[in-house]
């Protein structure tokens, strides 16, 4: 498994692909497949069978995973896309924004 620079709860922007420019919050991250599900991005129509939870069935809009390489973290200070670095500050390993040098 690789170390990813994006965690669930981060605000990200899609930098490549069909949904380029869209922003959203990361819901889940799949470290095995290097993919993340982002709120409101890459919506697909899923046909569902009627079940006990959904007696009506029908077509449901659902987020599909996006590859991590197509996502860029949003700097909380400036609101721009930034790269992520790791360093030790006060004896603790932290993530920081390469643009503003702020701890994320």
Secondary structure, 3 states (H helix, E strand, C coil): CCCCCCCCCCEEEECCCCCCCCEEEEEEEECCCCEEEECCCCEEEEEECCCCCCCCCEEEEEECCEEHHHEEEECCCCCCEECEEEEEECCEEEEEECCCCCEC
